[in-house]
Amino acid sequence: MKRKMALLFVLPFILSGCMEKTITKMDVEMFNQSGDSLGTIKVSEQSEGVKLEVLLEGLPPGEHGLHIHETGKCDAPDFKSAGNHFNPDDKQHGLLHPEGAHAGDLPNIISEDGRVDAELMAPQLTLKSEQKNSLLGKEGTAIVITEGKDDGMTQPAGESGQRIACGEITEKEADRQDKKEVKPEEEE
């Protein structure tokens, strides 16, 4: 009887070690076409979707399109490896389109003196990996910045020009960040 009780007590702890890790936030490092870091976009799960805190330097001045793309791969210089806009519900492109928008369509950002400091919400997205609208699917996703602004309507990508910056959103990247946050105990 004592063994059964001990097993019932220990079993939940064993099973919890086998459960999938939940990612609720991560920093996405953004790179330009030359491979230089522009800063980070902090991505965090919220009750109303995913919040993106954009803090970048080194972008050309002006208004730029910002989108989530379907593959977590950022091969410079054109970043086409990131694929198309993330669109799990097969909608039209554009935040202004009556039949839109892609889940990966986000508001434009404005760079003043090369800097961007903005906070955006992506209500159609999640970091919960088991969801079809998750940023952390099998191949991950990517955040892509374009040279011009997204017009919010034109198919398939808003006439926003070339991709000029990219950052990968993957479980592998989130795991790497978790390991950096765990600091070894200092030796006495």
N, C-alpha and C positions, 0 to 999 in steps of 0.2 A: 504494500500500500504506500509506503514511504517513497519507493522508487517512482510509482505513478504520479504522486504529488510533486516530486522533484522534477519529473519530466514535464508535467503541465506548467510548472513555474519557469523552466529553462526554455521550452519550446518557443514562446513568443520572442525571446531574445535571439534565438537562432534564426527564426524566420525573418526578423527585422533586418538582419544582416544580409539577407538575400533579396530584400525589396529594392526596387529601383530608387535611385537617388533623385530627389526633387531639386531642380535648379530654379531659383527664384530671381536671381540677378547675375549679371556678368558685365564686364567691360569689353567692348569691341574696339580693338585698335584699328584705326583707319590709315591706309597708305595711299600715296599718290602714285602716278604712273612710273615714277623713277624709283619707287620703293621707300621713299621717305615717310616717316610717321607724321601724321597731321594731328594726332591726339586721339581721344577716345569718345565713344558714344556709350554711355551707361544704359544698359537695358535691364528693366526690372518688371516682374509680374505685379500687376495691380488688379483689384477687383473689377475694374472697368476696361481691362486690356493690358497692353504692354506700354510702359512709359519709356521714352528715349530722351536722355539728357545729353545734348550735343555740346561738346567743348572742343573746338578744333581751331588750328592756326595753319596758315599757309595756303588757303584756298584763294583762287582769283576773286577779286571783288565782284559783287553782284548777286543775283538771285540764282539758286541752283536747285535742280530736282533732287529729291531724296526718295529712294525706293528700297524695299526689301526684295531681293531676287531669290529664285528658287533653288540655287545650289550654293553651298558654303565653300566656294573656291574662288580665289581672287588672283588669277594669273595676269600680271602686268604685261604689256602696257595698256591693253584694251579692256581687260576685265570681262571679256565675253564668256569666260569659264563660269561666271556666276549665273548664266542662263537668263531667262526672261523674268519679268516681274512675278513675284509669288502670288499665285491665283488659284487656290484650292477649290474655289466655288465656281470657276469658269465664268467670271463676270467680265464686263467691258472695262477698259482702262479709264481712269480719271475720277477724281473726287467730285467733279462737277457733272459727270455723265449720269443721266437718269437711269441707265442700266448698269452702272458701275457700283462700286469700284473694286479693283483688285484688292485683296487683303494687304498686299505690299505697297499700295499707293499711300504716300505720306505727303503732308504739306511741304511746300518749298522752304528752303532755308536761305537766309540772307547773310552774305559775308561782307562785313565792313572792315576795311584794312586787312583783309585776309583772315579775320577771326569770325567764328560763329559761337554764340552762347545761346542755346535755345532748348526748350522743353516741349516735347510733342507726345501725343497719345495715339496709339494704334489700337483702336477698339476691336478690330477683327482678329487680333493676334494673341497668342499665348506662348509661354515657355514650357507648358505641360507637354511632355514629349509624346504622350499617347493620343493627342488631339490632331485632327487633320489640318488645323490652322496653326500648328506649332512651328516656331522658329527652329526647333531642335529635332526635326525629322531625320530620317536615315542619312541623308546627304547634307543636312544642315541648311542654312540659308546665308545670304550675304546682304550687307547694307552697301548700296551703291549711290554715289553722288555724281550728277551729270554737270556738264559745262554750262548749260542754260537752264532756265526755269521750265517746269512742266506746265503746259497750258491747261491741264485738268480734263481734257476732252479727246484730243487726237489719238487715234489708234495707231500702233499698239502701245506707244510709250510716251505720249505727250509732247513730241517734237522738242525734247530737251537736250539733244546733242550727244556728244561723246561722253563716255564714262571716264571720269577723271580721278575718282577715289573709290576705294573698296575696303571692306572689313568683313572677316568671316565670323559667322555665328554657328558654332558647332559644339556638340557635347565634349569633344576632345579639347577644344579651346577652354570650355568651362572647367573641365577637370584640371587642366594646366594651371588655371588661375587659382583653383582651390588648393593645389599643392604649394603655390607661392605664398598663400595666406597662412598656411600652417608653418609656423616657425619652430625650428628645433630648439629644445631647451638649452639655455646658456650653461656652459660648463662652469663649475665652481672652482 
